Amino acid sequence: MLTAQVKTALFNEPTLKSDEIRVQTYRGVVRLSGFVNSTADEDTAVAIARGVAGVKSVKHDTRLK
């Protein structure tokens, strides 16, 4: 359920291409992977994921295009 909430939050951010970001969750730890256009997009995705209730921490393995 937490994964779906993070995906929805990312999808609702118009500046991100959320279809290129994968979300996995294990015991409240969210892992973001995939591709982003800039470091600003990476920071935005991490901030959005951290803002979802129930997320304990966020690990990002995203790569720049």
Buried (B, 14 or more C-beta within 10 A) or exposed (E): EBBEBBBEBBEEBEEBBBEBBBBEBEEEEBBBBBBBEEEEBBEBBBEBBEEBEEBEEBEBEBEEE
